[in-house]
Amino acid sequence: MVGRYIVAMGRVDWRAVISGLDVGELQRLLGSESGLPGPRANLALADAFAAVGPDSAIDRFADDPDEYLRFCGTQGLGRLLLQTPDDLELRARLRTRASDDLWRVREGAARALQDIGTQNATLMRELVGQWLESEDPLVLRAAVAAVCEPRLLTDDDNARLALHACRVATAALVRLRDTVGADDRLRVLRQALAYCCSVAIAADPAHGAADLEWLQASDDRDIAWIAASNLEKARLRPLLAAAPARRPRASDGTPPPGRHS
């Protein structure tokens, strides 16, 4: 079936493949073409399912015990929220998936927010803002990962929110570590910040420079590790070349004042 839809450069038109399939057929397709078990899931298929899959399939798969089906269904919840943005139950459902036991499902929640952001940036910013109020490191991680997406950061408001999200999540990491101690969820959040901070700073270097200096200034062990990890990223080289990093007095872990209100 799939072979009939091969298009230029060997890529499959997954939207065409999915079109017209019922829930059972979709379940079999996603199961056979998931790429799992393996190092990389079929993200192109997940994107297509989230875009054109039937609402009933999204609703069902978002709670499926199968990892890939739940990943696809979770990403598809973003489209359902675009259709009914005031559905509080649906909002809560997506947020719950952001702290799922399976990392791939958590990634599906972040991708759902990104899908929302491409069509309704205001709604995405609202949801990210709400998730940033969470004390769950995994929900914070999903919020940061969602907004620190380069294709979304050409929008000034999104770029501003990305910097704010990194500040909030970094401060929360330190606060929660000091109150709850060792927690694997904090490790997951720290890993996300090791990548996302440089994405946010590079997207808005005029304002992100202060955030970079704050990261470099901190004597907190986790913030220092986050700073070192981000400084390795090539995306920061233009900023570092234009204004060589200074090391101001040690920070107490309080994030710099930001532009986000």
Buried (B, 14 or more C-beta within 10 A) or exposed (E): EBEEBEEEEEEBBBBBBBEEBEBEEBBEBBEEBBBBEEEEBBBBBBBBBBBBBBEEBBBBBBEBEBBBBBBBBBBBBBBBBBEEBEBEEBBEBBBBBBBBEBEBBBBBBBBBBBBBBEEBBEBBBBBBBEBBEBEBBBBBBBBBBBBBBEEBBEBEEBBBBBBBBBBBBBBBBBEBBEEEEEEEBBEBBBEBBBBBBBBBBBBBBEBBBBBBBBBBBBEBEBBBBBBEBBBEBEBBEEBEEEEEBEEEEEBEBEBBEBEBE
